[in-house]
Amino acid sequence: METTPPLPATGGPRPDIHAEQDSSNAHAHRLRLYGALDKVCVPLAAADVQAVFQLAELDCVTVHAVIDWLNTARTLPPLPRPK
């Protein structure tokens, strides 16, 4: 598995990365989405990884809304199980 170089916390892509490499907002969105899913201990199936890639292509506002939902869900008590 390839490791991803750390992205800067603010600002645009690092100047030492070629434009044709995956240094876009989508890459940063994927990292943030994976981090949010990891915080709530969601194991990812292959379809989940595809969903993360598709979500990461959306605009910043939408991606941050999804991350906020995940963070909020982490703080909610679990739903009762049906009997």
Buried (B, 14 or more C-beta within 10 A) or exposed (E): EEEEEEBEEEEEBEEEEEEEEEBEBBBBBBBBBBEBBEEEEBEEEEEEEEEBEEBBEBEEEEBBEBBEEBEEEEEEEEEEEEE
